[in-house]
């Protein structure tokens, strides 16, 4: 043992292990105060969280109902890795309201009117079932006031829609029934009365009945003639639930500059999607579309559409709803002020919802439910 101690002492003198006889506290120094490295990106991101806390995101399109149909079991309040969207990520991204798509898979059997009606009814039932199963995080809302109430109670407002126009089976009575069950947005494409040639006489009557009910017209994917005729016929603002700027990316669902100008003049809303296909692969590309739409259509006609859980790829840094602050931080770096961000995230969508409700109350005072049929009007 003495030999071992001698060896250790010899080794430390040679610089091998240090002086073990010296108390350990002799080498201890008081910790210096923590000083994080300054990151120029921190300040815009911090501001983005603060702005979104006051003006949350109204998301124009979520494919969650259909995505949940592929899962055997899920818990959105605890968190669900099998989908893009759950309550924790919605709260992290400051999402206050979102439209849940009732669009059907693009398959030949879904083009049949009666099958489309039945499948849409099942989707509406699924939306209500999912919301009822998650009362701490989600709440159904059918108008602007209910969306605000849900937000004030710490819930995310879920508005049913958009559904495809085929869901009404070319019958206005079915449109009224879908509205009574909660439908609030109908996409005007994929049917004979809203096609490449624009709205037929029955299509115009359908838009008038939507005005009377308070169902918003969604024009994403509609032909230019349908878009223009809807602006001319509708007394309520229309919206595009997932359309970017065609001048920046020539996707068929994106809007040309002349249509963006007309949309702004009609008080409509272009909700820019966060998809790599329509708006580009980076957060800067999405911000470019938002800049362009705001410039061409006006700051009161631009909104956001996550399009999460819809089977599309998303830009870098925007992989799920929790990433909205990153996009808002990019806009703040570009000089957007809080008032413009507030319109983008919440104010413009609220305006459109209120416009639809106001129009419905006015039209109901002078117009009875329409009994017109497609055979009478279109032959």
C-alpha positions in Angstrom: 0.0 0.0 0.0 2.9 2.3 0.8 4.5 1.5 -2.5 1.2 2.4 -4.3 1.0 5.7 -2.5 4.7 6.4 -3.4 3.9 5.6 -7.1 0.9 7.9 -7.1 2.9 10.7 -5.5 5.7 10.3 -8.1 3.1 10.3 -10.9 1.5 13.5 -9.7 4.8 15.3 -9.5 5.4 14.3 -13.1 2.1 16.0 -14.0 0.0 12.8 -14.5 -2.9 13.0 -12.1 -2.6 16.4 -10.4 -2.0 17.0 -6.7 -4.5 14.7 -4.9 -3.3 16.0 -1.5 -4.8 19.5 -2.3 -8.4 19.9 -1.3 -10.9 19.8 -4.2 -12.4 23.1 -3.1 -9.1 24.9 -3.9 -9.9 24.4 -7.6 -13.6 25.4 -7.4 -14.6 28.8 -8.7 -18.0 30.5 -8.2 -20.2 30.1 -11.3 -20.5 33.1 -13.5 -24.0 34.5 -14.2 -25.7 32.8 -17.2 -25.5 35.1 -20.3 -27.2 33.5 -23.3 -25.7 34.2 -26.7 -27.7 36.9 -28.5 -29.7 35.4 -31.4 -31.2 37.9 -33.8 -34.1 35.4 -34.5 -35.2 35.3 -30.8 -36.8 38.7 -30.7 -39.1 38.3 -33.7 -40.1 34.8 -32.5 -40.8 36.2 -29.0 -42.9 39.0 -30.6 -44.7 36.4 -32.7 -45.8 34.5 -29.7 -47.0 37.6 -28.0 -49.0 38.8 -31.1 -50.6 35.3 -31.5 -51.6 35.2 -27.9 -53.8 38.2 -28.5 -54.7 37.4 -32.1 -54.8 33.6 -32.6 -54.8 31.8 -35.9 -58.0 31.0 -37.7 -56.9 28.1 -39.9 -58.9 27.8 -43.1 -58.4 24.1 -43.9 -57.7 20.9 -41.9 -58.0 17.4 -43.2 -58.1 15.9 -39.7 -61.5 14.1 -39.8 -60.4 11.9 -42.8 -57.0 11.3 -41.2 -58.5 10.1 -38.0 -60.6 7.6 -39.9 -57.4 5.7 -40.6 -56.5 5.3 -36.9 -57.8 2.6 -34.7 -57.6 4.8 -31.6 -56.5 8.3 -30.8 -56.4 10.9 -28.1 -56.1 14.5 -29.4 -56.0 16.1 -26.0 -53.1 14.0 -24.7 -51.3 14.2 -28.1 -51.4 12.0 -31.2 -48.3 11.2 -33.2 -50.3 9.5 -36.0 -51.6 12.8 -37.4 -50.3 16.3 -37.8 -52.8 18.0 -35.6 -53.6 17.5 -31.9 -54.6 19.9 -29.1 -51.1 20.4 -27.6 -49.8 21.4 -31.0 -52.8 23.6 -31.7 -52.2 25.4 -28.4 -48.4 25.7 -29.0 -49.1 27.3 -32.4 -51.8 29.6 -30.9 -54.6 28.2 -33.2 -58.0 29.6 -32.1 -60.3 28.2 -34.8 -60.1 26.0 -37.8 -62.3 24.7 -40.6 -62.5 20.9 -40.7 -62.7 19.7 -44.3 -65.5 17.3 -45.2 -64.1 16.8 -48.7 -64.3 13.2 -49.9 -61.4 11.2 -51.5 -61.2 11.7 -55.2 -62.6 8.4 -56.5 -65.2 7.6 -59.2 -67.7 6.2 -56.7 -67.7 9.5 -54.8 -69.0 11.4 -57.8 -72.4 9.8 -57.5 -74.8 12.4 -55.9 -76.5 10.1 -53.3 -73.2 8.5 -52.3 -71.6 11.9 -51.9 -74.5 13.0 -49.7 -74.3 10.0 -47.5 -70.5 10.2 -47.1 -70.7 13.8 -46.2 -73.3 13.1 -43.6 -70.9 10.5 -42.1 -68.1 13.1 -42.1 -70.3 15.6 -40.3 -71.2 12.9 -37.7 -67.5 12.1 -37.2 -66.6 15.8 -36.6 -69.2 16.0 -33.9 -68.1 12.7 -32.4 -64.5 13.8 -32.3 -65.3 17.2 -30.7 -67.5 15.6 -28.1 -64.7 13.2 -27.2 -62.3 16.0 -26.5 -64.3 18.6 -24.6 -61.2 20.1 -22.8 -59.6 21.1 -26.0 -62.2 21.4 -28.8 -65.6 23.1 -29.1 -68.0 23.2 -32.1 -68.7 26.7 -33.4 -71.0 27.8 -36.2 -70.5 31.6 -36.3 -68.1 34.3 -35.3 -69.5 34.7 -31.8 -69.3 31.1 -30.9 -65.7 31.0 -32.2 -64.8 33.8 -29.8 -66.6 32.1 -26.9 -64.6 28.9 -27.6 -61.4 30.9 -27.6 -62.2 32.7 -24.4 -62.9 29.4 -22.7 -59.5 28.0 -23.8 -60.9 25.7 -26.5 -60.2 25.6 -30.2 -63.3 26.4 -32.2 -64.1 23.8 -34.8 -66.3 24.9 -37.8 -67.6 22.1 -40.1 -66.6 22.6 -43.7 -65.7 23.0 -46.5 -67.6 20.2 -48.2 -67.7 19.5 -51.9 -70.6 20.8 -53.9 -71.5 17.2 -54.8 -72.5 16.8 -51.1 -75.8 18.6 -51.8 -76.7 16.2 -54.6 -78.1 19.0 -56.8 -80.9 19.6 -54.4 -81.4 22.8 -52.4 -83.4 20.9 -49.7 -80.3 18.8 -49.0 -78.2 22.0 -48.7 -80.6 23.3 -46.1 -80.4 20.0 -44.2 -76.6 20.1 -44.3 -76.7 23.6 -42.9 -79.0 22.5 -40.1 -76.5 19.8 -39.2 -73.7 22.4 -39.0 -72.1 22.8 -42.5 -70.8 26.3 -42.9 -68.7 26.2 -46.1 -69.3 24.6 -49.6 -66.7 24.4 -52.3 -68.1 25.3 -55.7 -66.4 22.9 -58.0 -66.7 19.4 -59.3 -70.4 19.6 -60.3 -72.3 20.4 -63.5 -73.7 23.7 -62.2 -70.3 25.1 -61.2 -67.8 24.1 -63.9 -65.4 25.6 -66.4 -68.2 27.6 -68.0 -69.1 29.2 -64.7 -72.3 29.1 -62.7 -75.5 27.8 -64.5 -78.9 29.2 -63.6 -79.2 26.5 -60.9 -75.7 27.4 -59.7 -76.7 31.0 -59.2 -79.8 29.9 -57.3 -77.6 27.7 -55.1 -75.4 30.7 -54.3 -78.5 32.8 -53.4 -79.7 30.0 -51.1 -76.3 29.7 -49.5 -76.5 33.5 -48.8 -80.0 33.0 -47.2 -78.6 30.2 -45.0 -75.2 31.7 -44.1 -73.2 29.0 -45.9 -69.9 30.5 -47.3 -68.8 29.8 -50.8 -65.3 28.3 -51.1 -63.8 29.1 -54.5 -60.5 27.2 -54.2 -60.2 25.0 -57.3 -63.1 26.7 -59.0 -62.8 27.9 -62.6 -62.1 31.6 -63.2 -65.6 32.0 -64.7 -67.2 30.4 -61.6 -65.1 32.7 -59.3 -66.2 35.8 -61.2 -69.9 34.9 -61.4 -69.9 34.0 -57.7 -68.6 37.5 -56.9 -71.3 39.0 -59.0 -74.2 37.0 -57.6 -73.3 36.6 -53.9 -74.3 39.2 -51.4 -72.0 37.6 -48.8 -68.2 37.5 -49.0 -66.7 34.4 -50.5 -63.4 32.8 -49.5 -60.7 30.6 -51.0 -59.8 28.1 -48.3 -56.5 27.1 -49.8 -55.2 29.4 -52.6 -51.9 31.1 -53.1 -50.6 33.5 -55.7 -50.4 32.1 -59.2 -47.9 34.8 -60.2 -45.4 33.1 -57.8 -46.3 29.5 -58.3 -48.5 28.3 -61.2 -50.7 25.8 -59.3 -54.3 25.4 -60.6 -55.8 26.2 -57.2 -53.8 29.4 -56.9 -55.3 32.7 -58.0 -54.1 35.0 -60.8 -53.5 38.7 -60.0 -56.7 39.8 -61.7 -58.8 37.4 -59.7 -57.0 38.6 -56.5 -57.9 42.1 -57.4 -61.6 41.1 -57.9 -61.6 39.1 -54.7 -60.3 42.1 -52.7 -63.0 44.4 -54.3 -65.7 41.9 -53.4 -64.6 41.7 -49.8 -63.5 38.1 -50.1 -60.7 36.2 -48.3 -57.8 34.3 -49.8 -56.4 31.8 -47.2 -52.9 31.0 -48.3 -52.0 27.3 -47.8 -48.8 26.1 -46.1 -48.0 23.4 -48.7 -44.8 22.8 -50.6 -46.7 22.2 -53.8 -48.8 25.4 -53.8 -46.6 27.9 -52.0 -43.0 26.5 -52.0 -40.6 24.4 -49.8 -39.6 27.1 -47.2 -41.2 29.4 -44.8 -39.9 32.3 -46.8 -41.8 31.1 -49.9 -45.0 31.1 -47.9 -44.3 34.6 -46.6 -43.7 35.7 -50.3 -47.2 34.5 -51.1 -48.7 36.3 -48.1 -46.8 39.5 -49.1 -48.1 39.2 -52.7 -51.7 38.6 -51.8 -51.7 41.4 -49.3 -50.3 43.8 -51.9 -52.7 42.8 -54.7 -55.9 41.9 -52.9 -55.4 44.1 -49.8 -54.6 43.5 -46.2 -58.2 42.7 -45.4 -58.3 39.8 -47.9 -55.5 37.5 -46.8 -55.6 34.7 -44.3 -53.9 31.4 -43.4 -54.7 27.8 -44.3 -52.5 25.1 -42.7 -53.9 22.2 -44.9 -52.5 19.8 -42.3 -53.5 16.2 -42.4 -54.6 16.6 -46.0 -51.9 14.3 -47.5 -49.7 17.2 -48.8 -46.1 18.0 -48.0 -45.4 21.1 -46.0 -42.6 23.6 -46.1 -39.5 23.3 -44.0 -40.1 24.6 -40.4 -43.9 24.4 -40.9 -44.5 20.7 -40.4 -47.5 21.0 -38.1 -49.8 23.6 -36.5 -47.3 24.3 -33.7 -45.1 26.1 -36.2 -47.3 29.1 -36.9 -45.1 31.4 -34.7 -42.2 30.7 -37.1 -44.2 32.0 -40.0 -45.4 35.1 -38.1 -41.8 35.8 -37.0 -40.8 35.8 -40.6 -43.5 38.3 -41.4 -42.4 40.5 -38.5 -38.9 40.5 -39.9 -40.3 41.8 -43.2 -41.9 44.8 -41.5 -45.5 43.6 -41.0 -47.0 45.4 -38.0 -49.2 43.9 -35.4 -52.4 45.3 -36.9 -51.7 43.6 -40.2 -50.8 40.3 -38.5 -54.0 40.5 -36.4 -56.1 40.8 -39.6 -54.2 37.9 -41.2 -54.5 35.5 -38.3 -58.0 36.3 -36.9 -59.6 39.5 -37.9 -60.3 38.8 -41.6 -61.8 35.4 -40.9 -64.0 36.9 -38.3 -65.1 39.6 -40.7 -66.1 37.0 -43.3 -68.1 34.9 -40.8 -69.9 38.1 -39.6 -70.6 39.1 -43.2 -72.2 35.7 -43.9 -74.4 36.0 -40.8 -75.4 39.6 -41.5 -76.3 38.7 -45.1 -78.4 35.7 -44.0 -80.4 37.7 -41.6 -81.1 40.3 -44.3 -82.0 37.8 -47.0 -84.3 35.7 -44.8 -86.5 38.8 -44.3 -87.4 39.0 -48.0 -86.7 35.5 -49.4 -88.4 32.2 -48.7 -86.5 28.9 -49.0 -86.0 28.1 -52.7 -87.9 25.2 -54.2 -86.2 25.5 -57.6 -84.7 22.3 -59.1 -81.8 21.8 -61.5 -84.2 20.3 -64.0 -86.4 23.4 -64.0 -83.5 25.9 -64.3 -80.9 24.0 -66.3 -83.1 21.6 -68.3 
